[in-house]
Amino acid sequence: MDSSSIEIPGMEVSAITLEHNTLTLGFSRAYIIKTMRGSVERTKWWQAGALIFDNVEQINDNIPRGCLVCAGGDIIENVYTYRDMIPIPLESRGKTGCLLRFYNHDAILKASANSVKLELLDVAKYIAHIR
């Protein structure tokens, strides 16, 4: 099976916005690891996009602002908790949320919502083979 996932550590966040109960985590650069079935090698790519949480039920008061770089964290999708990664594709309803830490900011982004969707922009740009 071919699979792809975003590595949360190192993801460059360009903006975090909360409008009309929708939390958008826009990123200018996220590193993607692609694995092909039957291959021992993987490839590394980068791409811009957004992680969108709709019907936000709870969010911490101190939303980090400015250009941020993720240090790690969790993405919650119902019974699954993805630690330090985001599966591609991701679109789900139910109990969703995030808990993200940043290298250059003390605040943690913690939110819970009723749905999550990953939107990738343009096309992925190749970086390197991982052996």
Secondary structure, DSSP 4 states (H G I P E B T S, - for coil): --EEEEEEEEEEEEEEEEETTEEEEEEEEEEEEEE-TT-S-EEEEEEEEEEEEES--EE-S----SSEEEEEEEEEETTEEEESEEEES-EEEEEEEEEEEETTEEEEEEEEEEEEEEEE-S--EEEEEE-
